């Protein structure tokens, strides 16, 4: 290893100029699918009815169920692979592998293939999220807040553009008609979703969007694979950990009680809160009159509000990241997230749903960060990728244990379906997690002294005066 590799503080660090735009494009891709698929499956159902056949409109919630299932094993696999081969390689592979999702929706969108590709989407999504969010932690310490804040805000920016552009592509024929007629007032109102469309999109209208998503994933994979990280070894990483050291690190992690306290509260009991919105928000929007089959009557505004709050929440995360916030911060984040889900379930008028969704999505960014940045700040530095991967695996477990029964008990095609109930159930689980974590933090504080976190012996004191090392630790704790 060269002297420059060992002394250059930028060795092995993430190139934020590449990482942040790729994260933005990744969430553009994700929110385009979130916006489009409820409309697409409704269009498939309507087209099947016109032919005298059947296509299940409830396939959307079924898809989400299959998509979340691989998160039981995907994140810990991603964490181990990232620890062994590097976050950049894992993230690049996941980007390229996700090309398969829009390709199947284009060429073989049968219910069976939708479930298969949903499973694949969940697995590659886990690899992508763990690889990306762990790579973002690989920056100089004083840039940790900046990198996390930019990462979370980029999600919001990409997600904000996604529904607008996909809606414009979906209704391009109607918009083109207004352009040709010179009716620019109506064109503007339609483009900004201030006017209800006069037409319903057909299946052919969805195809250009799927082709665009294929191109985006190819570009993202190439950018990350070649330029996502600077040459050299990151300061806290082993030269070549090998599988034996990787498994040993996993064993160190599973005997850490603080890790399990955070995982059970934030991941296992917090996971269902994520899935309540992922599975049932479109049906909640339909219940308050913002969606009618494949027609968008305000659904796009729900998506735009969500993504706008991701920007605000992401920037707010930057104010907390890198400060080793105490356990009470995790309690507040989870509690507010649960209250947001409760508010969505209790909304029966459009404006109420908008308020509840805004609150919910703001704290969604904090919970996303809690599974990665917050978790890694309270674990030994060399366990970064392993801790993030295992934590999000348990988030996947909590999500799956909620999603499969939820889609059985609350089937959107069943008579008497009430889309509020799954939100109430998820909120109760989250509030239970808050209480448990608050009690644990009272007797075993989540935030440890720096020397203990680093695995060093407690600094000695001489004549009642702390050594320089202890003083530095105390100063660091006081600053947070």
Beta strands, then each sheet from edge to edge (+ up, - down):
strand 1: 291-292
strand 2: 295-296
strand 3: 461-462
strand 4: 465-466
sheet 1: 1+ 2-
sheet 2: 3+ 4-
end
